Amino acid sequence: MNNSRSKEGKLNVVGTKIKYYRELNNLSYQKLSDKLMLLGIDIHKQAIYNIEKGIRTVVDYELCGFAKCFNISVNDLTDDYFKTLK
């Protein structure tokens, strides 16, 4: 078994939350990419799509950047997964 994947076979556990908050804030992939770039985090719009689909990993500084763009905490992005851990 590949330990880098979640139970659902995804490479990250925050993709659905990132999509939720991106849409909640009416941000296109490009606009979110631009906001991240202003924070010094270079993530192409295709990479954001891949994160949302669970086919790209998210590193810690990127996770912080997403939270900052959405004006939320990192916990808001990870809470659902955290609650599933036993």
CORNORBEL-V579462 format. One record per backbone hydrogen bond with DSSP energy under -1.0 kcal/mol. CO is the residue of the C=O (numbers start at 1). NH is the residue of the N-H. If there is no record, write none. Layout:
CO/NH
CO/NH
This chain:
2/5
6/9
10/6
14/18
15/19
16/20
17/21
18/22
19/23
20/24
21/25
22/27
23/26
28/32
29/33
30/34
31/35
32/36
33/37
34/38
36/41
37/40
41/43
44/48
45/49
46/50
47/51
48/52
49/53
50/55
51/54
54/11
59/63
60/64
61/65
62/66
63/67
64/68
65/69
66/70
67/72
74/77
74/78
75/79
78/82
79/83
81/84
82/85
